[in-house]
Amino acid sequence: MDIGTLFLIAGILSALWGVMDFILIAAALDKRGIPVNPLLFRVFFFRYLNQYRKATLQETGKVGGLYYSFIIAMNLALVCCIAGFILRA
């Protein structure tokens, strides 16, 4: 297994981490009484992320950890996948 493949695997795992975070964000929004439409989940993706950020900021005075976890996971997935494709070429 070459280094490019390892980067691609890391990118896939990071993307799965981000999906898990977003599911937890949707559950947190639902617990706070903010309706989340599972059928239009992808369409309102950034809207739900922003609503979570605002809700946690109002409640605690700081942004919730899931928000940062999601941002880090998605950026890591992007960087790893790009590096993986470049190294495999």
PyMOL commands that set and color helices and strands:
alter all, ss='L'
color gray80, all
select helices_A, chain A and resi 3-31+45-60+65-88
alter helices_A, ss='H'
color red, helices_A
deselect
rebuild
show_as cartoon
